[in-house]
Amino acid sequence: MSRSVGIFRASLTFILGTIEKIRSAAIRQRNGTITEGSNHKEIRELILASTGYEPTNGTEGFVTTYGRFVGRKEAVGIALAAGQAEEIADETLGLSSSDLVHDFPIYTDPLPEEEETDYEFL
């Protein structure tokens, strides 16, 4: 068996042996560019900041651990099967970032403002 066949077989076994999960929220723009982030609002802000325009015609969805972009409705089945969501708030919309059960802390409160301090220099 050649080395490339062995590598292919090992990677195929790895892919088939894992459950596809939701990796991140994403927006796919009309030009095919996919931007990922923690939620769709953040992604829209990132796109606006980097391009100067609001992505009004983009498709909201998610990127999976397999690297696939999936729409909100397809993402529902993936998240439920992987145990990443327990229920879907709006089934007509599909999966929302807030539907996901996270295994890491999520901080939704804004960071505290820095206090102004007067420094006296001698």
Residue, then its C-alpha position, 0 to 999 in steps of 0.5 A: m500500500s502506498r503512503s498516500v493511500g494510507i493517509f487517505r484511508a486514515s483521514l477517511t476513517f477519522i472523518l467517518g468516525t466523527i459526528e458532524k457538529i456546528r463549528s460557528a455561525a456564518i454568512r455566505q455572501r453573493n460572491g461566495t465569501i463565507t465569514e464566520g463568527s460567534n453569531h450573525k449580528e457579529i458577522r454582519e458588523l465584521i463585514l460592514a467594518s471590513t467592506g463598508y457595506e451591510p451584507t443584506n443579500g447574504t445567506e445566514g447559516f453555519v459552518t460545520t466541523y466538516g467545513r461545510f456551509v449549511g443553511r439554518k434549517e439543515a443546521v437544526g438536524i446537525a445540532l440536535a443530533a450532535g447534542q449541541a441544541e436541546e430545542i429550537a426557538d423558532e422552527t420556521l427560521g431554523l437554528s439560531s446561535s442562541d439555540l446552541v448549548h455551549d460547553f464554554p462560558i459565554y459572556t453576554d454582559p458588556l465589559p466594565e468601563e475602565e475607571e479614569t485614574d488621575y496619575e500624579f507624576l513627580 
